[in-house]
Amino acid sequence: MRRSITVLLLVAALTAVSAAQEPIVLRMFSGYSNDGTPGYAVLDPYLRMYEAMNPHVRIENMGREHDMDKVITMFVGGEGPDIVEGGTIHLLRLYNAGLLATVPSRLADRLHQEIFPISVQSLTIDGRLIGVPVENMTTGLVYNKLLLNESGYGEPPRDVAEFEEMGRRLSRYDDQSVITRPGAADPGEGWTLHYQMLAMLKAEGGQVLDADRNLALDSAATHRVFQMFYDWAGGPARDGFLGLGWHWYEAFNMGDVPMMFGFPWYLGNIQSAYDGDFVRDFGAVPLPAGSQGVGAMHYGHGYGVSSMTPHADEAWKLLEWLSLVQGDQGITPLGHTMAAIGSLPLAQADLAAPHFADQLPVYHGFIESLADAWSETAWAEVGVTYVNIGYEFLPVLNGEKSIVQGVADLVLKNVRDMEEYQRTR
């Protein structure tokens, strides 16, 4: 009997030692795959640094996966990650499916204190923070100081009237009245117009939802924004001062177009393409103020932690370190990653880091926009997961339907989304 007890104790002791020696493995969709993109090259060494600092932890960097159907299938099959990265709407979907935990209160308090408020707001659902912010993007107007100065403008436009007057005066046409240089540009994709038009909807006093969370897109402000962009681009003839297309985007980057609607990540592409002094020759400001003030549109991503992981404490510790702990370079690991991909920082203290020093004078215009920005998350809580205004506008611009019909179709699309959301909850 004694021998049996001794053997059992020995087995238990050996099992405990073995368990203590086995590292905890955190499986993480980091959002950055090893495919040459700059985010991976910066973030992954930090994950290895964290492992060295915490020998009991191993991190499997699973790269990027934004197909949430695949991610949900992984969870259902018991192969879900401990940490998942995605857009705010992606994380909301996982949270509503019961697959994500809420951020622990102590960490949530720190994030509220140290991260730009709109980034925290974009991951807050019914007062609960469902993830740690990653990426911090907003709308703005980037401008070429040299081209503005050549035409006698010492400052960029600050309201719609100035923008329209400057845009027309800065445009150039050949002797056949074909535009050779628009006064302003945008890539003209449905998704780029989506953010810029929503920002101007806010500036014109419009709403997506009213105070009772009813759809409010069928408004004079929505019609006004459709008309505004239609006139700026010149309708089907495309002879207005707003040039739409990636060729105009590229021309702006080369220094050949005066103004462009943009996002912070555009700045790195401009800096790469432009032969002159980027910081000296370019600036950025919020989008032109409309009849009701300044508008902006924010988008970002986040890290969520699985509600089923047995390693939740370790996952939150890792995310806190990535987000809020500055290293010897004077920047957080995520701040360094954001600098590499062209995002605004998330932790406000990272603005002082040398990694942002070169572009900081240009970044300030986008940072100014954050205070006036909308986030899509509040709308998504009632089923408006993607307003789709840019895509609904393009057939109007092409002359395929009227503005009245375009707005009606926009409203119908979002009504159906809300109904489907309520049906499937």
HELIX and SHEET records of a PDB file:
HELIX    1   1 ARG A    2  GLN A   21  1                                  20    
HELIX    2   2 PRO A   38  MET A   53  1                                  16    
HELIX    3   3 MET A   68  VAL A   76  1                                   9    
HELIX    4   4 THR A   88  ASN A   96  1                                   9    
HELIX    5   5 SER A  105  GLU A  114  1                                  10    
HELIX    6   6 PRO A  117  GLN A  121  1                                   5    
HELIX    7   7 LYS A  145  GLU A  150  1                                   6    
HELIX    8   8 VAL A  160  LEU A  170  1                                  11    
HELIX    9   9 GLY A  190  ALA A  203  1                                  14    
HELIX   10  10 ALA A  220  ALA A  233  1                                  14    
HELIX   11  11 GLY A  235  ALA A  237  5                                   3    
HELIX   12  12 TRP A  246  ASN A  253  1                                   8    
HELIX   13  13 TYR A  266  ALA A  273  1                                   8    
HELIX   14  14 PHE A  278  ASP A  281  1                                   4    
HELIX   15  15 ALA A  312  LEU A  324  1                                  13    
HELIX   16  16 PRO A  333  ILE A  341  1                                   9    
HELIX   17  17 GLN A  348  ALA A  352  5                                   5    
HELIX   18  18 PRO A  354  PHE A  356  5                                   3    
HELIX   19  19 LEU A  360  LEU A  370  1                                  11    
HELIX   20  20 THR A  377  ALA A  380  1                                   4    
HELIX   21  21 ILE A  389  LEU A  397  1                                   9    
HELIX   22  22 ILE A  403  THR A  424  1                                  22    
SHEET    1   A 2 ILE A  24  MET A  28  0                                        
SHEET    2   A 2 VAL A  57  ASN A  61  1                                        
SHEET    1   B 3 ILE A  83  GLY A  87  0                                        
SHEET    2   B 3 ALA A 296  VAL A 305 -1                                        
SHEET    3   B 3 VAL A 132  THR A 138 -1                                        
SHEET    1   C 3 ILE A  83  GLY A  87  0                                        
SHEET    2   C 3 ALA A 296  VAL A 305 -1                                        
SHEET    3   C 3 ALA A 373  TRP A 374  1                                        
SHEET    1   D 2 THR A 124  ILE A 125  0                                        
SHEET    2   D 2 ARG A 128  LEU A 129 -1                                        
SHEET    1   E 5 LEU A 242  LEU A 244  0                                        
SHEET    2   E 5 ALA A 184  ASP A 186  1                                        
SHEET    3   E 5 MET A 259  GLY A 262  1                                        
SHEET    4   E 5 GLY A 140  ASN A 144 -1                                        
SHEET    5   E 5 PHE A 282  VAL A 285 -1                                        
SHEET    1   F 2 ARG A 172  TYR A 173  0                                        
SHEET    2   F 2 ILE A 179  ARG A 181 -1                                        
END                                                                             
